[in-house]
Amino acid sequence: MVAVRRSFKFLMRPTRHRQIALAACLEDHRELYNAALEHRRTAYRKRPNFAH
């Protein structure tokens, strides 16, 4: 049996208010990701041979 993969593209047309909310959410997630990445890098520098 052959697996069929389908995909859909949804066009977003957010209102100005939603655009602002989405931009704020994106900024929050960017900051969180970068903080977590820096935390991992710092931990690795302290103990490079330690694996989680």
MMTF fields as JSON, N, C-alpha, C and O atoms, coordinates in Angstrom:
{
  "mmtfVersion": "1.0.0",
  "mmtfProducer": "UNKNOWN",
  "numBonds": 207,
  "numAtoms": 208,
  "numGroups": 52,
  "numChains": 1,
  "numModels": 1,
  "chainsPerModel": [1],
  "groupsPerChain": [52],
  "chainIdList": ["A"],
  "bondAtomList": [4, 2, 8, 6, 12, 10, 16, 14, 20, 18, 24, 22, 28, 26, 32, 30, 36, 34, 40, 38, 44, 42, 48, 46, 52, 50, 56, 54, 60, 58, 64, 62, 68, 66, 72, 70, 76, 74, 80, 78, 84, 82, 88, 86, 92, 90, 96, 94, 100, 98, 104, 102, 108, 106, 112, 110, 116, 114, 120, 118, 124, 122, 128, 126, 132, 130, 136, 134, 140, 138, 144, 142, 148, 146, 152, 150, 156, 154, 160, 158, 164, 162, 168, 166, 172, 170, 176, 174, 180, 178, 184, 182, 188, 186, 192, 190, 196, 194, 200, 198, 204, 202],
  "bondOrderList": [1, 1, 1, 1, 1, 1, 1, 1, 1, 1, 1, 1, 1, 1, 1, 1, 1, 1, 1, 1, 1, 1, 1, 1, 1, 1, 1, 1, 1, 1, 1, 1, 1, 1, 1, 1, 1, 1, 1, 1, 1, 1, 1, 1, 1, 1, 1, 1, 1, 1, 1],
  "groupList": [{"groupName": "MET", "atomNameList": ["N", "CA", "C", "O"], "elementList": ["N", "C", "C", "O"], "formalChargeList": [0, 0, 0, 0], "bondAtomList": [1, 0, 2, 1, 3, 2], "bondOrderList": [1, 1, 2], "singleLetterCode": "M", "chemCompType": "L-PEPTIDE LINKING"}, {"groupName": "VAL", "atomNameList": ["N", "CA", "C", "O"], "elementList": ["N", "C", "C", "O"], "formalChargeList": [0, 0, 0, 0], "bondAtomList": [1, 0, 2, 1, 3, 2], "bondOrderList": [1, 1, 2], "singleLetterCode": "V", "chemCompType": "L-PEPTIDE LINKING"}, {"groupName": "ALA", "atomNameList": ["N", "CA", "C", "O"], "elementList": ["N", "C", "C", "O"], "formalChargeList": [0, 0, 0, 0], "bondAtomList": [1, 0, 2, 1, 3, 2], "bondOrderList": [1, 1, 2], "singleLetterCode": "A", "chemCompType": "L-PEPTIDE LINKING"}, {"groupName": "ARG", "atomNameList": ["N", "CA", "C", "O"], "elementList": ["N", "C", "C", "O"], "formalChargeList": [0, 0, 0, 0], "bondAtomList": [1, 0, 2, 1, 3, 2], "bondOrderList": [1, 1, 2], "singleLetterCode": "R", "chemCompType": "L-PEPTIDE LINKING"}, {"groupName": "SER", "atomNameList": ["N", "CA", "C", "O"], "elementList": ["N", "C", "C", "O"], "formalChargeList": [0, 0, 0, 0], "bondAtomList": [1, 0, 2, 1, 3, 2], "bondOrderList": [1, 1, 2], "singleLetterCode": "S", "chemCompType": "L-PEPTIDE LINKING"}, {"groupName": "PHE", "atomNameList": ["N", "CA", "C", "O"], "elementList": ["N", "C", "C", "O"], "formalChargeList": [0, 0, 0, 0], "bondAtomList": [1, 0, 2, 1, 3, 2], "bondOrderList": [1, 1, 2], "singleLetterCode": "F", "chemCompType": "L-PEPTIDE LINKING"}, {"groupName": "LYS", "atomNameList": ["N", "CA", "C", "O"], "elementList": ["N", "C", "C", "O"], "formalChargeList": [0, 0, 0, 0], "bondAtomList": [1, 0, 2, 1, 3, 2], "bondOrderList": [1, 1, 2], "singleLetterCode": "K", "chemCompType": "L-PEPTIDE LINKING"}, {"groupName": "LEU", "atomNameList": ["N", "CA", "C", "O"], "elementList": ["N", "C", "C", "O"], "formalChargeList": [0, 0, 0, 0], "bondAtomList": [1, 0, 2, 1, 3, 2], "bondOrderList": [1, 1, 2], "singleLetterCode": "L", "chemCompType": "L-PEPTIDE LINKING"}, {"groupName": "PRO", "atomNameList": ["N", "CA", "C", "O"], "elementList": ["N", "C", "C", "O"], "formalChargeList": [0, 0, 0, 0], "bondAtomList": [1, 0, 2, 1, 3, 2], "bondOrderList": [1, 1, 2], "singleLetterCode": "P", "chemCompType": "L-PEPTIDE LINKING"}, {"groupName": "THR", "atomNameList": ["N", "CA", "C", "O"], "elementList": ["N", "C", "C", "O"], "formalChargeList": [0, 0, 0, 0], "bondAtomList": [1, 0, 2, 1, 3, 2], "bondOrderList": [1, 1, 2], "singleLetterCode": "T", "chemCompType": "L-PEPTIDE LINKING"}, {"groupName": "HIS", "atomNameList": ["N", "CA", "C", "O"], "elementList": ["N", "C", "C", "O"], "formalChargeList": [0, 0, 0, 0], "bondAtomList": [1, 0, 2, 1, 3, 2], "bondOrderList": [1, 1, 2], "singleLetterCode": "H", "chemCompType": "L-PEPTIDE LINKING"}, {"groupName": "GLN", "atomNameList": ["N", "CA", "C", "O"], "elementList": ["N", "C", "C", "O"], "formalChargeList": [0, 0, 0, 0], "bondAtomList": [1, 0, 2, 1, 3, 2], "bondOrderList": [1, 1, 2], "singleLetterCode": "Q", "chemCompType": "L-PEPTIDE LINKING"}, {"groupName": "ILE", "atomNameList": ["N", "CA", "C", "O"], "elementList": ["N", "C", "C", "O"], "formalChargeList": [0, 0, 0, 0], "bondAtomList": [1, 0, 2, 1, 3, 2], "bondOrderList": [1, 1, 2], "singleLetterCode": "I", "chemCompType": "L-PEPTIDE LINKING"}, {"groupName": "CYS", "atomNameList": ["N", "CA", "C", "O"], "elementList": ["N", "C", "C", "O"], "formalChargeList": [0, 0, 0, 0], "bondAtomList": [1, 0, 2, 1, 3, 2], "bondOrderList": [1, 1, 2], "singleLetterCode": "C", "chemCompType": "L-PEPTIDE LINKING"}, {"groupName": "GLU", "atomNameList": ["N", "CA", "C", "O"], "elementList": ["N", "C", "C", "O"], "formalChargeList": [0, 0, 0, 0], "bondAtomList": [1, 0, 2, 1, 3, 2], "bondOrderList": [1, 1, 2], "singleLetterCode": "E", "chemCompType": "L-PEPTIDE LINKING"}, {"groupName": "ASP", "atomNameList": ["N", "CA", "C", "O"], "elementList": ["N", "C", "C", "O"], "formalChargeList": [0, 0, 0, 0], "bondAtomList": [1, 0, 2, 1, 3, 2], "bondOrderList": [1, 1, 2], "singleLetterCode": "D", "chemCompType": "L-PEPTIDE LINKING"}, {"groupName": "TYR", "atomNameList": ["N", "CA", "C", "O"], "elementList": ["N", "C", "C", "O"], "formalChargeList": [0, 0, 0, 0], "bondAtomList": [1, 0, 2, 1, 3, 2], "bondOrderList": [1, 1, 2], "singleLetterCode": "Y", "chemCompType": "L-PEPTIDE LINKING"}, {"groupName": "ASN", "atomNameList": ["N", "CA", "C", "O"], "elementList": ["N", "C", "C", "O"], "formalChargeList": [0, 0, 0, 0], "bondAtomList": [1, 0, 2, 1, 3, 2], "bondOrderList": [1, 1, 2], "singleLetterCode": "N", "chemCompType": "L-PEPTIDE LINKING"}],
  "groupTypeList": [0, 1, 2, 1, 3, 3, 4, 5, 6, 5, 7, 0, 3, 8, 9, 3, 10, 3, 11, 12, 2, 7, 2, 2, 13, 7, 14, 15, 10, 3, 14, 7, 16, 17, 2, 2, 7, 14, 10, 3, 3, 9, 2, 16, 3, 6, 3, 8, 17, 5, 2, 10],
  "groupIdList": [1, 2, 3, 4, 5, 6, 7, 8, 9, 10, 11, 12, 13, 14, 15, 16, 17, 18, 19, 20, 21, 22, 23, 24, 25, 26, 27, 28, 29, 30, 31, 32, 33, 34, 35, 36, 37, 38, 39, 40, 41, 42, 43, 44, 45, 46, 47, 48, 49, 50, 51, 52],
  "secStructList": [7, 7, 7, 7, 7, 7, 7, 7, 7, 7, 7, 7, 7, 7, 7, 2, 2, 2, 2, 2, 2, 2, 2, 2, 2, 2, 2, 2, 2, 2, 2, 2, 2, 2, 2, 2, 2, 2, 2, 2, 2, 2, 2, 2, 2, 2, 7, 6, 6, 7, 7, 7],
  "xCoordList": [0.846, 0.0, 0.895, 1.884, 0.547, 1.315, 0.69, -0.518, 1.538, 1.049, 0.906, 1.787, -0.2, -0.448, -0.334, -0.994, 0.499, 0.671, 0.031, 0.39, -0.907, -1.572, -1.21, -0.999, -1.142, -0.856, -1.814, -2.309, -2.047, -2.928, -2.231, -1.504, -2.446, -1.932, -3.126, -4.076, -3.046, -4.107, -3.605, -2.572, -4.307, -3.94, -4.476, -5.676, -3.575, -3.988, -4.181, -3.334, -5.277, -5.533, -5.961, -7.124, -5.005, -5.366, -5.694, -5.183, -6.547, -6.856, -5.634, -4.691, -5.644, -4.511, -4.289, -3.149, -5.372, -5.265, -4.608, -3.74, -5.013, -4.42, -2.956, -2.138, -2.62, -1.227, -0.341, 0.757, -0.825, -0.064, 0.08, 1.16, -1.011, -0.971, -0.028, 0.73, -0.065, 0.819, 2.278, 3.154, 2.542, 3.914, 4.436, 5.598, 3.584, 3.986, 4.257, 5.218, 3.417, 3.602, 4.904, 5.654, 5.166, 6.4, 7.619, 8.605, 7.56, 8.668, 8.91, 10.054, 7.824, 7.956, 8.624, 9.514, 8.195, 8.765, 10.22, 11.032, 10.545, 11.933, 12.825, 13.907, 12.361, 13.141, 13.3, 14.382, 12.227, 12.28, 13.252, 14.061, 13.179, 14.073, 15.528, 16.382, 15.806, 17.181, 17.7, 18.874, 16.849, 17.265, 17.573, 18.561, 16.729, 16.96, 18.239, 19.001, 18.47, 19.681, 20.923, 21.911, 20.873, 22.006, 22.243, 23.386, 21.162, 21.269, 21.98, 22.862, 21.596, 22.227, 23.701, 24.55, 24.002, 25.396, 26.244, 27.367, 25.709, 26.433, 26.664, 27.762, 25.636, 25.767, 26.813, 27.59, 26.836, 27.814, 29.235, 30.165, 29.395, 30.733, 31.245, 32.442, 30.342, 30.747, 31.097, 32.063, 30.31, 30.533, 30.342, 29.272, 31.342, 31.181, 30.936, 30.385, 31.322, 31.147, 29.879, 29.622, 29.095, 27.873, 26.73, 26.454, 26.069, 24.94, 23.651, 23.636, 22.583, 21.275, 20.492, 19.367],
  "yCoordList": [-1.175, 0.0, 1.243, 1.306, 2.2, 3.433, 4.506, 4.737, 5.15, 6.231, 7.5, 7.855, 8.158, 9.41, 10.546, 10.558, 11.481, 12.634, 13.844, 14.219, 14.431, 15.613, 16.816, 16.706, 17.93, 19.153, 20.248, 20.256, 21.15, 22.268, 23.549, 23.582, 24.585, 25.899, 26.778, 26.906, 27.375, 28.26, 29.692, 30.019, 30.517, 31.914, 32.662, 32.654, 33.296, 34.074, 35.527, 36.119, 36.068, 37.492, 38.087, 38.44, 38.192, 38.681, 40.175, 40.941, 40.549, 41.964, 42.652, 41.985, 43.96, 44.707, 44.311, 44.15, 44.155, 43.76, 42.385, 42.19, 41.437, 40.093, 40.121, 39.371, 40.969, 41.087, 41.513, 40.988, 42.46, 42.933, 41.813, 41.61, 41.084, 39.977, 38.868, 38.321, 38.533, 37.498, 37.928, 37.116, 39.188, 39.695, 39.635, 39.294, 39.963, 39.896, 38.452, 38.18, 37.534, 36.112, 35.601, 34.87, 35.977, 35.571, 36.106, 35.389, 37.347, 37.949, 37.204, 36.935, 36.872, 36.122, 34.771, 34.373, 34.07, 32.756, 32.856, 31.988, 33.898, 34.109, 34.315, 33.736, 35.145, 35.395, 34.119, 33.844, 33.345, 32.095, 31.109, 30.495, 30.952, 30.037, 30.45, 29.615, 31.729, 32.204, 32.047, 31.73, 32.262, 32.075, 30.603, 30.287, 29.703, 28.27, 27.83, 27.022, 28.352, 28.02, 28.496, 27.769, 29.695, 30.216, 29.38, 29.135, 28.949, 28.099, 26.79, 26.353, 26.165, 24.907, 25.127, 24.309, 26.216, 26.497, 26.709, 26.213, 27.439, 27.681, 26.371, 26.122, 25.538, 24.25, 23.381, 22.695, 23.407, 22.597, 23.099, 22.304, 24.413, 24.967, 24.546, 24.319, 24.443, 24.054, 22.572, 22.188, 21.736, 20.285, 19.713, 19.181, 19.804, 19.37, 17.873, 17.466, 17.056, 15.607, 15.088, 13.885, 15.969, 15.562, 15.472, 16.431, 14.326, 14.14, 13.996, 13.374, 14.567, 14.467, 13.323, 13.08],
  "zCoordList": [0.0, 0.0, 0.0, 0.73, -0.802, -0.925, -0.038, -0.071, 0.749, 1.603, 0.771, -0.011, 0.954, 0.242, 1.239, 2.278, 0.905, 1.789, 1.115, -0.001, 1.808, 1.272, 2.12, 3.328, 1.488, 2.236, 1.784, 0.657, 2.692, 2.421, 2.823, 3.816, 2.067, 2.425, 2.766, 1.994, 3.942, 4.372, 4.305, 4.89, 3.618, 3.5, 4.717, 4.993, 5.425, 6.594, 6.181, 5.513, 6.58, 6.379, 7.713, 7.907, 8.627, 9.958, 9.946, 9.13, 10.861, 11.032, 11.622, 12.047, 11.652, 12.213, 13.668, 14.104, 14.414, 15.824, 15.95, 16.801, 15.114, 15.144, 14.702, 15.236, 13.741, 13.31, 14.473, 14.657, 15.245, 16.404, 17.428, 17.984, 17.677, 18.64, 18.163, 18.964, 16.885, 16.344, 16.406, 16.706, 16.127, 16.198, 17.632, 17.856, 18.602, 20.01, 20.422, 21.14, 19.969, 20.282, 19.663, 20.31, 18.434, 17.77, 18.511, 18.679, 18.951, 19.695, 21.007, 21.371, 21.716, 22.973, 22.739, 23.491, 21.697, 21.407, 20.957, 21.277, 20.226, 19.81, 21.023, 21.115, 21.954, 23.165, 23.995, 24.513, 24.12, 24.874, 24.229, 24.925, 22.911, 22.206, 22.394, 22.693, 22.219, 22.347, 23.771, 23.965, 24.768, 26.16, 26.432, 27.094, 25.923, 26.114, 25.401, 25.933, 24.214, 23.473, 24.222, 24.318, 24.743, 25.509, 26.769, 27.153, 27.402, 28.595, 28.26, 28.999, 27.145, 26.728, 26.386, 26.741, 25.705, 25.351, 26.594, 26.68, 27.547, 28.797, 29.539, 30.037, 29.614, 30.292, 29.595, 30.259, 28.268, 27.538, 27.785, 27.923, 27.839, 28.092, 29.467, 29.646, 30.43, 31.782, 31.85, 32.51, 31.164, 31.19, 29.792, 29.495, 28.93, 27.536, 27.361, 26.338, 28.313, 28.167, 28.822, 28.805, 29.391, 30.078, 29.075, 28.355, 29.028, 28.109, 28.907, 29.969, 28.395, 29.063, 28.517, 28.954]
}
